[in-house]
């Protein structure tokens, strides 16, 4: 049986006109961690190295204030996350 931490996904998103690659893990129901693997832009403009994301009723919140970055990572999770046998999570 797979547990939350057994599954990881990677995504590349556009961040300030550069590519940022994150590895995403499910910590518990509705809570995810995203870890920056690489950023192809200026280091001074890089996104956060680690982010905690929390699924809300209508949007994603998290450990950073950048709502656009939270939304982009959250959209990826919504579209791609599935654990066999688990019903989709619809928010708190």
OpenMM code with the backbone's topology and positions (N, CA, C; nanometers):
from openmm import Vec3, app, unit

residues = "UNK UNK UNK UNK UNK UNK UNK UNK UNK UNK UNK UNK UNK UNK UNK UNK UNK UNK UNK UNK UNK UNK UNK UNK UNK UNK UNK UNK UNK UNK UNK UNK UNK UNK UNK UNK UNK UNK UNK UNK UNK UNK UNK UNK UNK UNK UNK UNK UNK UNK UNK UNK UNK UNK UNK UNK UNK UNK UNK UNK UNK UNK UNK UNK UNK UNK UNK UNK UNK UNK UNK UNK UNK UNK UNK UNK UNK UNK UNK UNK UNK UNK UNK UNK UNK UNK UNK UNK UNK UNK UNK UNK".split()
positions = [
    Vec3(0.0845, -0.1188, 0.0000),
    Vec3(0.0000, 0.0000, 0.0000),
    Vec3(0.0883, 0.1241, 0.0000),
    Vec3(0.0552, 0.2198, -0.0859),
    Vec3(0.1314, 0.3435, -0.0907),
    Vec3(0.0846, 0.4367, 0.0202),
    Vec3(0.1795, 0.5079, 0.0788),
    Vec3(0.1459, 0.6107, 0.1768),
    Vec3(0.1683, 0.7449, 0.1123),
    Vec3(0.1311, 0.8499, 0.1834),
    Vec3(0.1456, 0.9830, 0.1263),
    Vec3(0.2878, 1.0106, 0.0781),
    Vec3(0.3882, 0.9758, 0.1581),
    Vec3(0.5254, 1.0115, 0.1239),
    Vec3(0.5883, 0.9207, 0.0186),
    Vec3(0.5193, 0.8162, -0.0253),
    Vec3(0.5740, 0.7253, -0.1256),
    Vec3(0.5708, 0.7827, -0.2674),
    Vec3(0.4963, 0.8882, -0.2895),
    Vec3(0.4759, 0.9409, -0.4234),
    Vec3(0.5394, 1.0800, -0.4337),
    Vec3(0.6138, 1.1012, -0.5418),
    Vec3(0.6718, 1.2316, -0.5713),
    Vec3(0.6463, 1.2631, -0.7185),
    Vec3(0.6257, 1.3898, -0.7465),
    Vec3(0.6123, 1.4357, -0.8841),
    Vec3(0.7057, 1.5540, -0.9040),
    Vec3(0.7458, 1.5762, -1.0283),
    Vec3(0.8270, 1.6925, -1.0608),
    Vec3(0.7556, 1.7744, -1.1663),
    Vec3(0.7718, 1.9058, -1.1554),
    Vec3(0.7113, 1.9958, -1.2528),
    Vec3(0.8062, 2.1107, -1.2824),
    Vec3(0.7964, 2.1622, -1.4021),
    Vec3(0.8694, 2.2829, -1.4394),
    Vec3(0.7658, 2.3914, -1.4624),
    Vec3(0.7831, 2.5021, -1.3916),
    Vec3(0.6895, 2.6140, -1.4069),
    Vec3(0.7660, 2.7388, -1.4502),
    Vec3(0.6930, 2.8326, -1.5082),
    Vec3(0.7490, 2.9605, -1.5474),
    Vec3(0.7483, 3.0510, -1.4243),
    Vec3(0.8661, 3.0992, -1.3857),
    Vec3(0.8775, 3.1896, -1.2720),
    Vec3(0.9639, 3.3071, -1.3133),
    Vec3(0.9018, 3.4248, -1.3224),
    Vec3(0.9726, 3.5468, -1.3634),
    Vec3(1.0449, 3.5264, -1.4964),
    Vec3(0.9746, 3.4662, -1.5910),
    Vec3(1.0232, 3.4405, -1.7261),
    Vec3(1.1395, 3.3410, -1.7317),
    Vec3(1.1555, 3.2619, -1.6284),
    Vec3(1.2589, 3.1581, -1.6247),
    Vec3(1.1939, 3.0261, -1.5828),
    Vec3(1.2670, 2.9173, -1.6019),
    Vec3(1.2158, 2.7850, -1.5647),
    Vec3(1.2587, 2.7506, -1.4225),
    Vec3(1.1613, 2.7048, -1.3445),
    Vec3(1.1878, 2.6577, -1.2090),
    Vec3(1.1329, 2.5155, -1.1987),
    Vec3(1.2174, 2.4237, -1.1570),
    Vec3(1.1764, 2.2838, -1.1434),
    Vec3(1.1589, 2.2507, -0.9956),
    Vec3(1.0414, 2.1989, -0.9609),
    Vec3(1.0104, 2.1611, -0.8230),
    Vec3(0.9778, 2.0130, -0.8141),
    Vec3(1.0224, 1.9506, -0.7057),
    Vec3(0.9801, 1.8147, -0.6701),
    Vec3(0.8726, 1.8307, -0.5625),
    Vec3(0.7581, 1.7635, -0.5820),
    Vec3(0.6440, 1.7787, -0.4919),
    Vec3(0.6152, 1.6459, -0.4238),
    Vec3(0.5946, 1.6531, -0.2922),
    Vec3(0.5599, 1.5360, -0.2120),
    Vec3(0.4330, 1.5651, -0.1341),
    Vec3(0.3513, 1.4630, -0.1158),
    Vec3(0.2301, 1.4749, -0.0351),
    Vec3(0.2650, 1.4359, 0.1088),
    Vec3(0.2521, 1.5305, 0.2008),
    Vec3(0.2866, 1.5060, 0.3410),
    Vec3(0.1708, 1.4417, 0.4171),
    Vec3(0.0508, 1.4921, 0.3942),
    Vec3(-0.0713, 1.4369, 0.4533),
    Vec3(-0.1876, 1.4907, 0.3709),
    Vec3(-0.3081, 1.4530, 0.4046),
    Vec3(-0.4227, 1.4936, 0.3236),
    Vec3(-0.4306, 1.6460, 0.3136),
    Vec3(-0.4168, 1.6955, 0.1919),
    Vec3(-0.4273, 1.8376, 0.1653),
    Vec3(-0.3031, 1.9191, 0.1943),
    Vec3(-0.1936, 1.8547, 0.2348),
    Vec3(-0.0691, 1.9255, 0.2648),
    Vec3(0.0436, 1.8665, 0.1807),
    Vec3(0.1121, 1.9540, 0.1094),
    Vec3(0.2183, 1.9137, 0.0186),
    Vec3(0.3436, 1.9953, 0.0451),
    Vec3(0.4587, 1.9389, 0.0102),
    Vec3(0.5859, 2.0108, 0.0152),
    Vec3(0.6427, 2.0169, -0.1248),
    Vec3(0.6982, 2.1322, -0.1597),
    Vec3(0.7622, 2.1506, -0.2897),
    Vec3(0.9060, 2.1961, -0.2654),
    Vec3(1.0011, 2.1284, -0.3318),
    Vec3(1.1423, 2.1577, -0.3153),
    Vec3(1.2019, 2.1973, -0.4496),
    Vec3(1.2659, 2.3130, -0.4522),
    Vec3(1.3261, 2.3624, -0.5755),
    Vec3(1.4466, 2.2760, -0.6130),
    Vec3(1.4445, 2.2203, -0.7342),
    Vec3(1.5559, 2.1397, -0.7839),
    Vec3(1.6534, 2.2241, -0.8646),
    Vec3(1.5985, 2.3109, -0.9498),
    Vec3(1.6849, 2.4039, -1.0222),
    Vec3(1.6044, 2.5238, -1.0700),
    Vec3(1.6776, 2.6308, -1.0974),
    Vec3(1.6199, 2.7542, -1.1496),
    Vec3(1.7185, 2.8067, -1.2524),
    Vec3(1.6713, 2.8342, -1.3732),
    Vec3(1.7638, 2.8742, -1.4787),
    Vec3(1.7798, 3.0252, -1.4926),
    Vec3(1.7405, 3.0986, -1.3926),
    Vec3(1.7551, 3.2433, -1.3950),
    Vec3(1.8607, 3.2923, -1.2973),
    Vec3(1.8623, 3.4217, -1.2755),
    Vec3(1.9553, 3.4860, -1.1821),
    Vec3(1.9247, 3.4386, -1.0394),
    Vec3(2.0276, 3.3958, -0.9677),
    Vec3(2.0085, 3.3456, -0.8314),
    Vec3(1.9393, 3.4460, -0.7403),
    Vec3(1.9604, 3.5749, -0.7659),
    Vec3(1.8977, 3.6767, -0.6807),
    Vec3(1.7460, 3.6848, -0.7034),
    Vec3(1.6970, 3.6267, -0.8127),
    Vec3(1.5545, 3.6271, -0.8458),
    Vec3(1.4894, 3.4895, -0.8279),
    Vec3(1.5626, 3.3949, -0.7708),
    Vec3(1.5144, 3.2570, -0.7596),
    Vec3(1.3950, 3.2469, -0.6647),
    Vec3(1.3054, 3.1534, -0.6928),
    Vec3(1.1921, 3.1292, -0.6025),
    Vec3(1.2415, 3.0588, -0.4756),
    Vec3(1.1562, 3.0461, -0.3756),
    Vec3(1.1962, 2.9804, -0.2509),
    Vec3(1.2409, 2.8354, -0.2740),
    Vec3(1.3376, 2.7923, -0.1931),
    Vec3(1.3896, 2.6551, -0.2023),
    Vec3(1.2877, 2.5515, -0.1577),
    Vec3(1.2105, 2.5827, -0.0562),
    Vec3(1.1116, 2.4897, -0.0032),
    Vec3(0.9820, 2.5610, 0.0297),
    Vec3(0.8711, 2.4977, -0.0058),
    Vec3(0.7382, 2.5573, 0.0144),
    Vec3(0.6452, 2.4507, 0.0700),
    Vec3(0.5664, 2.4872, 0.1686),
    Vec3(0.4571, 2.4024, 0.2151),
    Vec3(0.3298, 2.4574, 0.1530),
    Vec3(0.2521, 2.3703, 0.0873),
    Vec3(0.1259, 2.4098, 0.0254),
    Vec3(0.0109, 2.3423, 0.0982),
    Vec3(-0.0970, 2.4177, 0.1187),
    Vec3(-0.2153, 2.3657, 0.1866),
    Vec3(-0.3359, 2.3892, 0.0967),
    Vec3(-0.4088, 2.2814, 0.0683),
    Vec3(-0.5275, 2.2887, -0.0171),
    Vec3(-0.6440, 2.3462, 0.0622),
    Vec3(-0.6980, 2.4581, 0.0166),
    Vec3(-0.8160, 2.5169, 0.0771),
    Vec3(-0.9390, 2.4847, -0.0051),
    Vec3(-1.0492, 2.5429, 0.0300),
    Vec3(-1.1739, 2.5177, -0.0422),
    Vec3(-1.1664, 2.5716, -0.1854),
    Vec3(-1.1170, 2.6930, -0.2011),
    Vec3(-1.1160, 2.7555, -0.3336),
    Vec3(-0.9775, 2.7835, -0.3889),
    Vec3(-0.8762, 2.7770, -0.3044),
    Vec3(-0.7422, 2.8087, -0.3529),
    Vec3(-0.6379, 2.7403, -0.2667),
    Vec3(-0.5138, 2.7623, -0.3025),
    Vec3(-0.4005, 2.7074, -0.2306),
    Vec3(-0.3376, 2.8173, -0.1457),
    Vec3(-0.2986, 2.7839, -0.0248),
    Vec3(-0.2230, 2.8737, 0.0610),
    Vec3(-0.0930, 2.8027, 0.0951),
    Vec3(-0.0055, 2.8726, 0.1654),
    Vec3(0.1188, 2.8056, 0.1989),
    Vec3(0.2129, 2.8901, 0.2806),
    Vec3(0.3368, 2.8470, 0.2811),
    Vec3(0.4391, 2.9059, 0.3657),
    Vec3(0.5048, 3.0289, 0.3037),
    Vec3(0.4583, 3.0721, 0.1879),
    Vec3(0.5111, 3.1921, 0.1221),
    Vec3(0.3943, 3.2854, 0.0883),
    Vec3(0.4269, 3.4084, 0.0557),
    Vec3(0.3231, 3.5061, 0.0219),
    Vec3(0.2982, 3.5188, -0.1282),
    Vec3(0.3773, 3.4528, -0.2101),
    Vec3(0.3654, 3.4613, -0.3553),
    Vec3(0.2453, 3.3780, -0.4010),
    Vec3(0.1292, 3.4429, -0.4131),
    Vec3(0.0058, 3.3733, -0.4495),
    Vec3(0.0115, 3.3127, -0.5890),
    Vec3(0.0838, 3.3754, -0.6801),
    Vec3(0.0940, 3.3230, -0.8164),
    Vec3(0.1711, 3.1915, -0.8164),
    Vec3(0.2839, 3.1863, -0.7449),
    Vec3(0.3617, 3.0631, -0.7367),
    Vec3(0.2816, 2.9530, -0.6676),
    Vec3(0.2141, 2.9859, -0.5580),
    Vec3(0.1285, 2.8879, -0.4903),
    Vec3(0.0211, 2.8352, -0.5838),
    Vec3(-0.0399, 2.9247, -0.6592),
    Vec3(-0.1459, 2.8854, -0.7520),
    Vec3(-0.0929, 2.7940, -0.8621),
    Vec3(0.0227, 2.8272, -0.9194),
    Vec3(0.0798, 2.7450, -1.0268),
    Vec3(0.1130, 2.6054, -0.9765),
    Vec3(0.1773, 2.5960, -0.8605),
    Vec3(0.2084, 2.4643, -0.8055),
    Vec3(0.0802, 2.3898, -0.7687),
    Vec3(-0.0159, 2.4616, -0.7124),
    Vec3(-0.1440, 2.4006, -0.6762),
    Vec3(-0.2202, 2.3476, -0.7960),
    Vec3(-0.2182, 2.4223, -0.9070),
    Vec3(-0.2848, 2.3746, -1.0292),
    Vec3(-0.2205, 2.2451, -1.0792),
    Vec3(-0.0884, 2.2392, -1.0708),
    Vec3(-0.0199, 2.1170, -1.1120),
    Vec3(-0.0625, 2.0003, -1.0231),
    Vec3(-0.0671, 2.0224, -0.8932),
    Vec3(-0.1084, 1.9162, -0.8009),
    Vec3(-0.2514, 1.8727, -0.8318),
    Vec3(-0.3416, 1.9682, -0.8475),
    Vec3(-0.4815, 1.9358, -0.8770),
    Vec3(-0.4951, 1.8519, -1.0042),
    Vec3(-0.4150, 1.8833, -1.1044),
    Vec3(-0.4270, 1.8157, -1.2336),
    Vec3(-0.3563, 1.6804, -1.2392),
    Vec3(-0.2559, 1.6592, -1.1534),
    Vec3(-0.1701, 1.5429, -1.1711),
    Vec3(-0.1596, 1.4486, -1.0523),
    Vec3(-0.2072, 1.4887, -0.9359),
    Vec3(-0.1854, 1.4049, -0.8180),
    Vec3(-0.2905, 1.2970, -0.8077),
    Vec3(-0.2461, 1.1758, -0.7880),
    Vec3(-0.3374, 1.0643, -0.7631),
    Vec3(-0.2612, 0.9547, -0.6912),
    Vec3(-0.3174, 0.9057, -0.5850),
    Vec3(-0.2651, 0.7887, -0.5171),
    Vec3(-0.3656, 0.6776, -0.5419),
    Vec3(-0.3223, 0.5634, -0.5929),
    Vec3(-0.4171, 0.4559, -0.6225),
    Vec3(-0.5102, 0.4272, -0.5049),
    Vec3(-0.6390, 0.4239, -0.5340),
    Vec3(-0.7384, 0.3943, -0.4311),
    Vec3(-0.7807, 0.5134, -0.3484),
    Vec3(-0.7163, 0.6291, -0.3687),
    Vec3(-0.7520, 0.7473, -0.2906),
    Vec3(-0.8499, 0.8332, -0.3696),
    Vec3(-0.9555, 0.8779, -0.3036),
    Vec3(-1.0497, 0.9688, -0.3684),
    Vec3(-0.9852, 1.1069, -0.3801),
    Vec3(-1.0182, 1.1833, -0.4834),
    Vec3(-0.9622, 1.3174, -0.4961),
    Vec3(-0.9970, 1.4016, -0.3743),
    Vec3(-0.9010, 1.4833, -0.3316),
    Vec3(-0.9216, 1.5704, -0.2166),
    Vec3(-0.9881, 1.6989, -0.2643),
    Vec3(-1.0950, 1.7417, -0.1969),
    Vec3(-1.1700, 1.8582, -0.2431),
    Vec3(-1.1525, 1.9801, -0.1539),
    Vec3(-1.0730, 1.9745, -0.0514),
    Vec3(-1.0465, 2.0918, 0.0313),
    Vec3(-1.1045, 2.0776, 0.1703),
    Vec3(-1.0594, 2.1700, 0.2552),
    Vec3(-1.1020, 2.1685, 0.3957),
    Vec3(-1.2324, 2.2399, 0.4157),
] * unit.nanometer
topology = app.Topology()
chain = topology.addChain("A")
for resn in residues:
    res = topology.addResidue(resn, chain)
    for name in ("N", "CA", "C"):
        topology.addAtom(name, app.Element.getBySymbol(name[0]), res)
